[in-house]
Amino acid sequence: MNSLASKLSKAAAIALIGGLLSACSAPEETATNDAAGDSAFNTELTVKDVMALVLEPASDILWDSGGWVLDASGYEELYPTTDEGWDYVRAQAAVVVESGNMLALPGRAEDGDAWMIYAEGLSSAGILAMQAAATHNEEDFFQAGAQLYSVCTACHQAYNPDILNNFDDED
Ligand code: HEC
């Protein structure tokens, strides 16, 4: 029984080291992944498409559900008032979480450094929004929306400074 325990802990140690090693090598792999990596994913949608068709619509719903409209019309209480309403925004937050992964795919990622951090930041903000929606926590939901907005802005400033961050003004 002693040996089982030591086998188990050896297995755990190997798994841990393996995890650490793959965590360390992952960014390099992504950065150097070219033809071979690309073929595993369908990245026919460009970064621009993912922004306009996937990420922005989902994000807009989150922001519109939190009253954090950033224009002169000021602050409005627009939080969901029903379970269904919260479920709906939680699903939109899930789209944001996965959008972080979509942007991190080889074929979309612009590099293995800052880009990956912003992509991960997107997913983290989405997770916070999902948790807040699950517990109907308005304050946390608001904070998640603010965090999300800052990730969008930071990445655009780094990679596409020409973009105006006025996503909310269109509607
Ligand atoms: C990892 C970096 C990154 C993050 C994070 C990011 N964007 Fe972008 N975004 C870009 C880049 C790069 C472009 C320019 C794409 C192009 O024109 O080829 C862009 C373009 C856009 C556009 C213009 C699309 C068009 O049709 O021209 C919108 C809208 C947009 N992003 C919304 C958002 C929103 C909303 C968020 C946050 C919820 C966000 N983005 C987060 C990198 C990012």
Residues whose N, C-alpha, C, O or C-beta is under 5 A from the ligand:
A	BS01	HEC	V47 K48 M51 A52 L55 E56 S59 L103 W115 Y118 A119 L122 L148 V151 C152 C155 H156 Y159 N160 F167
